[in-house]
Amino acid sequence: MNLRGKYRKSLAMSHRDKLGNGRMKVIGLSEFGGPEVLQSFELPEPRPEAEEVRLRVHAAGVNPVDAMVRSGQLEQLYQGLTPPFVPGMEVAGTVEEVDSDVDPRWGLVPGTRVVGFVDNAGGWGGYSEYLALPARSVAIAPSGASAAETAGFLNNALTAQNVLDELRLPEGATLLVTGAAGSVGGYLVELGSAAGLHVVAVAAEEDAVFLRSLGAHVCIPRGPEIARRVLKELGTPVDAVADAALLHEQIVPAVRDGGQIGILRSWDGDPGRGIKVKHLNVRERRTDRAAIVRLRDQVEDGTVTLRAAMAFDANDAVAAHTRLEQGGLRERIVLEFDDEAWQPGPSDTTSLTWKP
């Protein structure tokens, strides 16, 4: 088992050590496969350990990485672990219990509505009625946002911010975003533009108006010979690519000598010409509370726009994953465990959410 696999196994074992006596519902799988393998299981409720908070989960985001867990593409991370395996890396919930070591200045008191990043492993994941998370993985939810909207932004926005932080582009540099209208791509456009970058978006032609509303300076329709068309449109290669569409070698000719490519999934290619390939994993930011709180604040000040939510009852997880695999989504899919107890604050939610 490699070091990453050992870390995942250690993490899962540490979660088992803190289970309580109560029972909770989770949505998970005992074998890998299509959406139909998802089912309901009962597991012990978690108890918070040092510097953790226990959440009652109202909604959990459904992301492509969850489908990778379900299908077995990430099977190596689950070797030696006992099913069920529970997907889910982002949740909206209410704080129920707080360890005494949690900094009281963070405002994470019982009854507080929060958004949380979940470093899922084994039977530990966001598709759960209850979770115990590091307090550093949790922030007070954006005011005025529903549970479904809150559950659907953090993983993708933090992924986008991680890419931008690793590329470290100076203000005015040109960033090319592939898959720009997707869940991660939209946040790359929005956050890149807010950081003063010249953002070039590659997406379906019909998404151009939306992408310009997020701050894209140039929109180029996706399709064949994309690198050639980028160079023709811009007249010069770009400083960096955030490759949310996984184009890899297809987009390399559009990058200048000594430029950068941010990769969100593994790619073993060598672009040459001094181009640096950066392999990025959002789990590295799992307890970066400053980044998580900043993203929450950017939702509230309008820098980051929440996507409209397509909500499924947790018992309809098979339908949710089926819809995810159909593609073409502009809404965010979420599973709702309990939305009735979540009451948004007084802010106007329409100012926070883009509805397709």
N, C-alpha and C positions, 0 to 999 in steps of 0.2 A: 504493500500500500504506500502511495506517495505521501509527501508531507501534508498536502492539502487534504487528502483522504483521512489521514490520521487526525488532523484538526477537526474535520467534520464529525468523525466518530467520537472524539473527546467531547465536543460540544454537545452531541446528542446524549452522551452518558451523563454529563453534568446536568442536563435538563431533567433526566430521569431521577436524579438524586433529590430534586426539590419538589416532587409531586406530593400533593395532599391526598386526603381521603375521599373527597367528593368526586363526582363523575361529571364529565362534560361531553358534548357532542363535537366531533371533528369531522371534516370531510377529507378523505384520503384514499389511499390505494394499497392493496396487498400484492398486486402484480402490475407490471408495466403494460401499457397498451393504449388504446384509443380512449376517448372521453367516457365510454361505457364502464371503464374500470373504477371510476370514482364512486364512492359510496360513503355512507355515514358509519362512523365507529364511535364507541364510548371509550374514553381514556380518563385517567385520574386528572383532576384539576390541579393546576400548578400553584405553588406558593412562592412569593417573592423572597429572594435571597438578598445579600448585601448589595446596596445601591440599585435595587430593582423596584419596579412598580408592577402591581397586578392589575390587568385591564379586563373589563367585560367588553368583548368585541361586538360591535354593531355591524360592521361591514369590513370585507377584505377585498383588496384589489386582485384582479385576475390578469396575469401578465404572460407573455410568451415563454418566459423562463419556467412558469408553472407547467405549461404544456411539455416543456423539455423534461421536467421531473417526471411527469405522468407517463410520457412515452418511453422512458428509459434512456434518453440521450445523455442523462447525467448519472447513469446507473453506477458508475465507478465511485461516486460520492456516497453511495448507500451500501457499499459492500461491508458485510459484518454487522449491519444494523437490522433490527427486528421491525417488520412492518406492523401497523400501517405507516406509510410515509405520507406526510401532510405537506402540501404545497402552501405557498402564500408568503409574500415578502413585504406587504404593507397593509396596515389596518387603521380603522377609526374605532375608537373605543372610549370607555369611561373609566377613569381611575377608581379602583375599589380599595386598594391597600397599598401603602407606601412604606418601604423599609426606612428605619430611623436614620440611616446614613445618607439618604437622598438630600441634596441641598435644598432647604426650604425656599430659597430665593427663586427656584425654578417654577414655583406655583403648582406643582403636581400633587394636589391634595385630593382626597376622595371626592368624587362627584365631578371632577374636571373632565371635560371632553378633550381628547387628545388624538394626535396622529402618531403612528409608530412604525419604525422600520424593523422588520423581522428577519433575522439571520437564520433561516429555516434549516433544519437538519433532522433526518429521520422522522420521528413522530411529532416533531416540533415545527409548527408552521402557522401561517396567518389564518388558514381555514379552520379556526377553532373558536369555541364560545368564550374561552378565557385564555389569557397569556400572561406570563411574567416576563417582562422585558427590562433590559438595562435602562435606567432612567435617562442615560445619555442618548438612547435611541428614540426618545419620546419628546414631543413638544406639544404645547397647547394648540388645539385645532384652530384653523382660521375662523374668525367670527363670521357668522352668516352663512357658512357652508353646511350643506347636509352631510349626513354620515357617508352616503354613497360618494359624493363629490370629494370629501376629505380622504376617503380610502383609496382614491384613484390617482393621486398625483405624486406621492413622495418618492416611490421607487424610481420612477422615470425621471423626475426632476433632479433627484440626487445623482442618477446615472449621468445625466447631461452635465451637471455641474462638475462631476468628477472628471469628465472628458476635458472640459474647458480648463479646469485647474491644472491638469497634467500637460496640456498643450502650452499653457502659459504664453499665449499670444499677446503682443503689445497692442494697444489701442490703434485702430486703423488697419490692422492686418486683415487679410482676406481669409475667411473660413468658408469652406464648401461643406454643406450638410446634405448627405444623401438620405433618402427616406424621410424627407423633411416634414411631411405632414403626419408622420406616425407618432406614436406615444412619446418616444424619446426624442425623435427629430424635431417635433414642435417646440420642446423645451430647449433644445440646442439653438434653434433659431431665436427664440425669445430671450434667453439668457445671454447668448452671444451678442445679439444686438444691444442689449442693455449694458454690456461690457465695452461697447464702443467698437466692436468688430464690424467689418464689411461682410455681411452674410449673404452667401449665394446658396439658394435652396434648389435642390433637385427633387421633384415630386411629380405627381400627375398634373396635367395641364389645368384641370378644373380646380385644383387646390391653390392656384396662384393668388387669388384674392385673399383667402384665409392666411396664407403665408406672409403676404405683405402686411396684413393686419398685425402679425406677430413681430414684424420688424425686418423681414427679408428685403434686401436691397435689389437682388436680382433673382428671378425665378426661371429655371430651365426645365422643360418637360423631360421626364425620365424616358428611357428607351435606348436603342442601340447606338453605338459609337458615342457614348455620353461624354467621354473625355475630350474627344475631338470637338464636340459641340460646345463644351464649356470653354475650351481655348478659343474657339471662334467668337463666342459671345463676349468674352472678357478681354481678349487680345493679349492675355498674359496668364501664366499659371498661378495657382493659388498658393498661399502660404501653408495651409493645412486642410485636411479633410477629416471630418467627423463622420465615419462611415456607418451610419445607422442602418443602411440598406444592405450591408455586407457585400458590396460590389468588389472589394479587394482589388485584384490586378486590373480590373476594368477601369478603375478610376485613377490608377497610378500616373498615367501620362499627364493628368491635369495638375499635378503637384510640382512645384518648383524644385530645383536641385537644393538639397539640404532642408527640404520641408518636412512635414510630419503627417502621419496618418494615425488617427485614433481608432483602434479596433475593439469592438464590443464582444466579439466571439473569436475563438482561436483561428489564426491564419498563419501558415508557415512560410508565406511568400517573402521574397527579398526584392524590394522595389529598386534597389540600386540608387545611383546618383546621390548618395549621402542622405537619402530620405529615411527618417527615423520612424519606425513602427512602434506604437505604444499599445500594449495589450492591457486593457482596463477592466476592472471588476468592481462594481459598486459595493460589494461586501467589505471592501477595504475602508469604507466610510461608515460602517454600521453604527459606530458610537461617536461619530463626529457631530456632537450636539450643536456646535456653533453653526455648522452648515445646515443642519436640519431646521434649526430655529430661523436662520436667515431665509431659507426657502419659504417657511411659513409666513414670515414678515413680507416677503416679496409677493405672496399671494394677496395679502391684505393691502399692500400699496399699489397693486395692479401690474407689477412687473411680470409676475407669473400668472397665467390664466388657467383656471381649472377647466377641464373638459366636462361636458355633460356626461352623466352616468347612465349606463344601461344596466339596470339592477335585476338580479335573479335571486330568488330565495335560495338559501344555502342548500336546501334539498334538491334544487334544480341545477346542481353543479355540472351534470352531464350536458344539459342544454347550454350552459354558459361556455363550457369548453368547446362544444360543437360550433357555437357562434364565433368564438375566438379563432378557430381554425379556418373558418370561411373567409376571413380577412376582410379588407375594405372598410375597416371600422374607423370612425372619427370620434365616437364616444368611447368612454372607458367602461369595461365590464367589471362589475363588482358582485360579490356574493353578500347577501344581507342575512345576518343572524338575528338581529333585533334592531329594527329602525324606529320602533315606536317610542323608545325611551330617549331618543336623541332629539333635542329641541334646539334648532339653530338660534343664534343670537339675533339682535335687532337689525344687523346690516342687511342691505339689499343683496340677495344672492345673485341676482342677474348681473351685478357688477363684477362678480368673481368668475363667472362661468361663460365659456364660449359654447354655444349650442349650434350644431351643424344644421 
